Amino acid sequence: MERFILSLDQGTTSSRAILFDKEGTERAKAQKPFRQIYPRPGWVEHDAEEIWETQIGTAREALRAAGVEARQVAAIGIANQRETAVFWDARTGKPCSHAIVWQDRRTADICRGLAASGMAERISASTGLLLDPYFSATKVKWLLENDPAVRDLAQAGHLRFGTVDSWLDYRLTGQHLTDPSNASRTMMYDIRAGRWDEGILSTLGIPASVLPRVVPSSSAFGTASRDILGAEVPVTGVLGDQQAALLGQACLKPGSVKITYGTGCFCLLHTGAVAYPSRNRLLTTIAWDLGHGPEYALEGSVFAGGAVVQWLRDELKVLSSSAESEAMGRAVADTGGVYFVPAFTGLGAPWWDPDARGALFGITRGTNRDHVVRAGLESIAYQVRDLIDAMEADFGRRILALRTDGGASVNAFLMQFQSDILGMPLVRPRSPETTALGAAFAAGLSVGFWKDTEEIAALWRADREFFPSMDEGTRCGLLAGWKRAVEAARFFSRR
């Protein structure tokens, strides 16, 4: 009887399930979107029950599509949108509020207050994170302070908090658990000591009783009950989505790097057993614990990656489809001196400037839509170059190659320009489902479906490689122009 790993890939806008075989090949996939809830400007919420229903619906659909019975599933792995905070009543297993999504900015004032009290350095030293509403901790504090029913549940010992992985695992198995990769994104977890930070919890007024127990990323998370899929199936792998992509890209050695080109871009550098503190405003995070102790990563985020192309398509309407951007980028020899700084919601790492706003510079009477589209694509690559420079400075050694994935990685023009502006090779994998594959690897390693990390590394296959062909003088000139454009955009936004 052939065996499989079922990967639950729970994202910000949809839930997906993918079935993988022993070769790491996708055998079936299902996907369902769910609602995005915007109660007020800057607020973003999800219905946790809808997340569960769409996720389990896709799992059943994927099994049906493959003609596979649940008893053939060796294990379940979970990859999830990180930082989103879910709250439920332990007595009923039902949500007691909407989930507060990672994009939500309602806790900005709480963060400013904590910074004014001197907590920023304390939080960074313990958690490896910057004090920001992005992370889960201030979301929990806000709900406890603003929802009396939730506060009463906490005082009675019935409230449970978790990131989305914990919520799914709870509904599958009844266990209240998480893994270090997700715990390290809450801004409450001491990433070196490997435990919840009691001092931070006390400062934020968060009772430890609401938090999940942290177990290795590749370990026993409980068993999904028979009535869910038709057979009891162990849950044995959990990873935050970006760490899952790092594992799915087989970035297993210190110094290996992957970047996911999604709506934003997430770049992770595997640093092994050493948690490098960042001097360049990157994040130090736990990559995973595959049963041999935590391994770490440096992470940088670009807020506007694929969002640049979406904006050109949906708002400026200079594109009829995202795929058209590749041909338009090639239609002109260069941007004609145009630079696009896509700071729609501020700039991410290494700038972390929430007040910066987008700008186009260098427009002349001869500028046409091809120049603007090309400048938009190039802006993605320039932002990634800024991240890589910061990572090399923190890591203390040169990065030699980059593995890429995500929707925009199919744009060959962007990938070639990225290689050129970095001056290093880029490699795109054959399997586009690196996030789901990473969760499958974590689950499969725990149950012996795959023997060890050497075996999963051997499954990784390249689809296409891009090599730099730009001369150093051209590269330096373009980068100098980009830095001037960024500084000009930041200066314009200052009050």
C-alpha positions in Angstrom: 0.0 0.0 0.0 1.5 3.3 -1.1 1.9 5.9 1.7 1.7 9.6 1.6 2.2 12.8 3.6 -0.7 15.2 3.8 0.5 18.9 4.1 -1.9 21.5 5.3 -0.7 24.9 3.9 -2.8 27.5 5.7 -2.2 31.0 4.2 -3.4 34.5 4.7 -6.1 34.4 2.0 -6.7 30.7 1.4 -6.3 27.2 2.8 -4.6 24.5 0.8 -3.9 20.8 1.2 -1.3 19.0 -0.8 -0.6 15.2 -0.9 3.1 14.3 -1.4 4.6 10.9 -2.2 8.0 9.4 -1.2 9.7 11.3 -4.0 8.4 14.6 -2.7 6.1 14.8 -5.8 2.8 16.5 -5.5 0.0 13.9 -6.1 -3.1 16.1 -5.5 -3.9 19.6 -4.4 -7.0 21.5 -3.2 -7.5 25.1 -2.3 -10.3 27.2 -0.8 -10.3 31.0 -0.2 -11.8 32.6 2.9 -13.0 36.0 4.0 -10.8 38.9 4.8 -12.6 41.0 7.5 -11.8 44.8 7.8 -13.8 46.2 10.7 -11.9 49.5 10.8 -9.0 51.1 8.9 -5.8 49.3 9.8 -7.7 46.3 11.3 -7.6 42.9 9.6 -9.4 39.8 11.0 -10.2 36.2 10.1 -13.0 33.9 11.3 -11.0 31.0 12.9 -13.9 28.7 12.3 -13.9 29.5 8.6 -10.1 28.8 8.6 -10.8 25.4 10.1 -13.7 24.6 7.7 -11.8 25.5 4.6 -8.6 23.7 5.7 -10.3 20.4 6.6 -12.4 20.8 3.4 -9.3 21.0 1.2 -7.8 18.0 3.0 -10.8 15.8 2.2 -10.9 17.1 -1.3 -7.2 16.4 -1.9 -7.6 12.8 -0.7 -10.6 12.3 -3.0 -8.8 13.8 -6.0 -5.9 11.4 -5.5 -8.1 8.4 -4.8 -6.3 7.9 -1.5 -7.8 6.6 1.8 -6.9 8.3 5.0 -5.3 5.1 6.3 -2.6 5.6 3.5 -1.6 8.9 5.0 1.5 8.3 7.1 1.4 11.7 8.8 0.1 15.3 8.6 2.3 18.4 8.4 1.1 21.9 9.0 2.5 25.2 7.5 0.8 28.3 8.5 0.5 32.1 8.2 2.6 33.3 11.2 1.9 35.9 13.9 -1.9 35.8 13.5 -3.5 35.4 16.9 -6.4 33.0 17.5 -8.4 32.7 20.7 -10.8 30.0 21.8 -12.7 28.6 24.8 -11.1 25.4 26.1 -14.4 24.1 27.3 -16.2 24.3 23.9 -13.3 24.4 21.4 -15.0 27.3 19.7 -13.4 30.7 18.9 -14.3 33.5 21.3 -13.4 36.3 19.0 -12.2 36.8 15.5 -8.5 36.1 14.9 -6.3 39.2 14.7 -4.2 38.9 11.5 -0.5 39.6 11.2 -1.2 42.6 8.9 -3.3 44.3 11.6 -1.9 47.6 13.0 -4.4 48.3 15.8 -1.7 47.8 18.5 0.7 50.5 17.2 0.0 52.7 20.3 0.7 49.8 22.6 4.0 49.3 20.8 4.9 53.0 21.1 4.1 52.9 24.8 6.3 49.8 25.3 9.1 51.5 23.4 8.8 54.6 25.5 9.1 52.5 28.7 12.4 51.0 27.4 11.0 47.5 26.5 12.3 47.5 22.9 15.8 46.4 23.7 14.6 43.9 26.3 12.2 42.3 23.7 14.8 42.2 21.0 17.5 40.6 23.2 15.1 37.8 24.2 12.9 37.2 21.2 15.2 38.3 18.3 12.3 40.5 17.0 11.7 44.2 16.7 8.9 45.8 18.7 6.1 46.0 16.2 2.3 45.3 15.9 3.2 42.6 13.3 3.9 40.1 16.0 1.3 38.3 18.2 2.1 39.5 21.7 0.5 43.0 21.6 -2.6 41.4 19.8 -3.1 39.2 22.9 -2.7 42.2 25.2 -5.1 44.3 23.2 -7.8 41.7 23.3 -7.5 41.0 27.0 -7.8 44.8 27.6 -10.7 45.4 25.2 -12.9 42.4 25.3 -14.4 41.7 28.8 -15.7 38.3 27.8 -12.2 37.2 26.7 -10.7 38.7 29.9 -13.2 36.7 32.0 -12.3 33.5 30.2 -8.6 34.1 30.9 -9.3 34.8 34.6 -11.3 31.6 34.8 -8.5 29.6 33.2 -10.5 28.7 30.1 -8.9 31.0 27.4 -6.5 29.5 24.9 -4.3 31.5 22.5 -2.4 30.1 19.6 -1.0 31.0 16.2 -2.9 29.3 13.4 -0.9 26.1 13.7 -2.0 25.7 17.3 -5.6 26.3 16.3 -5.6 23.6 13.6 -3.8 21.1 15.7 -6.2 21.7 18.5 -9.2 21.0 16.2 -7.5 18.0 14.7 -6.1 16.4 17.9 -7.4 18.2 21.0 -3.8 19.2 22.0 -2.7 22.7 22.8 0.8 22.8 21.2 3.0 24.8 19.0 6.5 24.5 17.6 9.6 26.8 18.1 9.4 28.4 14.6 5.9 29.7 15.4 6.6 30.5 19.1 9.5 32.6 18.0 7.1 34.9 16.1 4.9 35.8 19.0 7.3 38.3 20.7 6.9 36.3 23.9 9.4 33.5 23.4 13.0 33.5 24.6 14.6 32.0 21.5 17.9 31.0 23.2 16.5 29.7 26.5 13.7 27.9 24.6 10.8 29.0 26.8 8.1 31.6 27.2 9.6 34.8 28.6 8.0 35.4 32.0 9.2 39.0 32.2 7.6 39.9 28.9 4.4 38.1 29.8 4.2 40.0 33.1 4.8 43.4 31.4 2.1 42.7 28.9 -0.3 41.2 31.5 -0.6 37.9 29.6 -1.2 34.8 31.8 1.0 31.8 30.9 -2.0 29.6 31.2 -3.3 30.8 27.8 -0.2 29.8 25.9 0.5 26.5 24.1 3.2 24.0 25.1 6.2 24.2 22.7 7.5 20.9 21.3 10.0 20.3 18.4 8.8 21.1 14.9 9.2 17.4 13.9 7.6 15.5 16.7 4.3 14.2 18.0 1.5 16.8 17.9 -1.3 14.4 18.6 -3.5 12.2 16.4 -6.3 13.5 14.2 -9.5 11.7 15.2 -11.1 9.1 12.9 -14.2 11.2 12.3 -12.2 14.0 10.6 -10.6 12.2 7.7 -11.9 8.6 8.1 -8.9 7.2 9.9 -6.7 8.2 12.8 -3.7 10.1 11.4 -0.8 11.4 13.4 0.2 15.1 13.2 4.0 15.1 13.3 5.2 18.3 11.7 4.5 22.0 12.2 6.4 25.0 10.8 5.6 28.7 10.2 5.2 29.2 6.5 8.5 31.0 5.8 10.6 28.5 7.8 8.7 25.7 6.0 9.8 27.2 2.7 13.4 27.3 3.9 13.2 23.5 4.7 11.3 22.8 1.4 14.2 24.5 -0.4 16.6 22.1 1.4 18.5 25.1 2.9 19.9 22.9 5.5 23.5 24.2 5.9 24.5 27.5 7.5 24.8 30.2 4.9 22.1 28.8 2.6 19.4 31.3 1.7 16.0 31.3 0.2 13.7 34.1 -0.8 9.9 33.7 -1.4 8.5 36.2 -3.9 4.9 36.6 -2.8 2.8 39.7 -2.2 5.8 40.6 -0.1 9.2 39.0 -0.2 10.6 37.0 2.7 14.3 36.2 2.7 15.7 33.7 5.3 19.4 32.9 5.9 20.0 29.6 7.7 22.6 30.3 10.5 22.6 26.8 12.1 22.9 26.5 15.9 23.9 30.1 16.3 21.3 32.8 16.8 23.0 35.9 15.3 21.9 39.2 16.8 21.2 41.7 14.0 22.9 45.0 13.8 21.1 45.9 10.7 17.4 45.7 11.8 16.8 42.2 10.6 15.0 39.6 12.6 16.6 36.7 14.4 14.2 33.8 14.4 14.1 30.0 15.0 14.2 28.1 11.7 13.1 24.8 13.2 13.8 22.1 15.7 13.9 18.7 13.9 14.5 16.9 17.1 18.1 17.8 17.7 17.7 21.3 19.2 16.8 24.6 17.6 18.4 25.9 14.5 18.2 29.6 13.7 17.8 32.0 10.8 18.1 35.7 10.0 15.0 37.1 8.3 14.3 40.2 6.3 10.9 41.2 4.8 10.1 43.3 1.7 6.6 44.7 2.1 5.9 45.2 -1.6 7.1 42.4 -3.9 4.3 40.9 -6.1 2.2 43.7 -4.7 4.1 46.0 -7.1 2.8 44.1 -10.1 -0.7 43.9 -8.7 -0.8 47.6 -8.2 0.4 48.2 -11.8 -2.3 45.9 -13.0 -5.2 46.8 -10.8 -4.7 50.5 -10.0 -2.7 52.0 -12.8 -4.1 49.4 -15.3 -0.9 49.4 -17.4 -1.0 45.6 -17.3 -3.8 43.3 -18.3 -2.2 40.4 -16.4 0.7 39.9 -14.1 2.3 37.6 -16.6 2.4 40.4 -19.1 4.9 42.3 -17.0 7.8 40.0 -18.1 7.4 41.0 -21.8 7.0 44.6 -21.0 10.1 44.6 -18.8 12.1 43.3 -21.8 10.4 45.7 -24.3 12.8 48.5 -23.3 16.6 48.4 -22.9 16.4 50.0 -19.4 14.0 52.2 -17.4 15.2 55.4 -19.0 16.4 56.6 -15.6 13.1 55.9 -13.9 13.1 54.5 -10.3 10.1 53.3 -8.5 10.1 53.1 -4.7 7.0 51.0 -3.8 6.6 52.1 -0.2 2.8 51.6 -0.2 2.7 50.8 3.5 6.2 52.0 4.4 9.5 50.2 3.9 10.5 46.9 5.5 13.9 45.7 6.4 16.5 47.1 6.7 14.8 50.5 6.7 11.7 49.7 8.9 10.2 53.1 8.0 6.4 52.9 8.4 5.9 56.5 7.3 7.7 56.2 4.0 5.4 56.4 0.9 5.8 55.3 -2.6 7.3 57.4 -5.4 8.3 57.5 -9.0 11.5 59.4 -9.9 13.2 60.4 -13.1 10.1 60.7 -15.3 10.6 62.5 -18.6 8.3 63.2 -21.6 9.7 60.1 -23.2 8.7 57.8 -20.2 6.2 55.2 -21.3 4.4 52.4 -19.5 7.1 49.8 -20.4 9.6 52.0 -18.5 7.3 52.2 -15.5 6.6 48.4 -15.5 10.3 47.7 -15.8 11.1 50.1 -12.9 8.5 48.3 -10.8 10.1 44.9 -11.4 13.5 46.3 -10.8 12.3 47.8 -7.5 11.6 44.3 -6.2 15.2 43.2 -7.0 16.7 46.4 -5.4 14.8 45.8 -2.2 16.1 42.2 -2.1 19.6 43.5 -2.6 19.2 45.7 0.4 18.2 42.6 2.5 21.1 40.5 1.2 23.6 43.3 2.1 22.2 43.5 5.6 22.4 39.7 6.0 26.0 39.5 4.9 26.9 42.2 7.3 25.2 40.4 10.2 26.4 36.9 9.2 30.0 38.1 8.6 30.4 36.2 5.3 29.5 36.3 1.7 26.3 34.6 0.4 27.2 32.7 -2.7 23.8 31.7 -4.1 20.1 32.2 -3.6 17.2 29.8 -4.0 14.0 31.4 -5.1 10.3 30.4 -5.0 6.9 32.1 -4.9 4.6 33.5 -7.6 6.9 36.2 -9.0 9.8 33.7 -9.3 8.3 32.5 -12.6 9.1 36.0 -14.1 12.4 35.2 -15.9 13.1 38.9 -16.5 12.9 39.6 -12.8 15.0 36.6 -11.8 17.7 37.6 -14.3 17.8 41.2 -13.1 17.9 40.0 -9.5 20.9 37.8 -10.3 22.5 40.8 -12.1 21.9 43.3 -9.3 23.1 40.8 -6.6 26.1 39.6 -8.6 25.3 36.0 -7.6 23.5 33.0 -9.1 19.8 32.3 -8.5 18.3 28.9 -8.6 14.6 28.2 -9.0 13.4 24.7 -7.9 11.4 22.3 -10.0 8.7 22.0 -7.3 6.8 25.4 -6.8 5.2 24.1 -3.5 8.1 24.7 -1.3 6.1 25.8 1.8 3.8 22.7 1.8 6.8 20.5 1.0 8.7 21.8 4.0 5.8 21.0 6.3 5.7 17.5 4.7 9.4 17.0 5.3 9.1 17.9 9.0 6.2 15.5 9.4 7.8 12.7 7.4 11.1 12.9 9.2 9.3 12.3 12.5 7.7 9.1 11.4 10.6 7.7 9.3 8.9 8.4 6.0 12.2 10.0 5.1 15.3 8.7 6.9 17.1 12.0 7.5 17.8 15.5 6.1 20.3 14.1 3.6 17.5 12.1 2.0 15.2 15.1 1.7 18.1 17.2 0.4 18.6 14.7 -2.4 15.0 15.2 -3.5 15.5 18.8 -4.3 15.8 19.5 -8.0 16.6 22.7 -9.9 14.3 24.0 -12.6 16.4 26.9 -13.9 19.5 28.8 -12.9 20.2 32.4 -13.5 23.7 33.8 -13.6 24.9 37.4 -13.4 25.9 39.1 -16.6 26.0 42.7 -15.6 29.3 44.5 -15.3 30.3 45.9 -11.9 30.2 49.6 -13.1 26.6 49.3 -14.3 25.6 47.5 -11.2 27.1 50.2 -8.9 25.5 53.0 -10.9 22.1 51.5 -10.7 22.4 50.8 -7.0 23.5 54.4 -6.3 20.4 55.7 -8.1 18.2 53.3 -6.1 19.6 54.6 -2.8 19.0 58.2 -3.8 15.5 57.4 -4.7 14.8 55.6 -1.4 16.3 58.6 0.6 14.2 61.0 -1.5 11.0 59.0 -0.8 11.7 58.9 2.9 12.6 62.6 3.1 9.3 63.5 1.3 7.3 61.5 3.9 8.9 63.1 6.9 6.7 65.4 9.0 
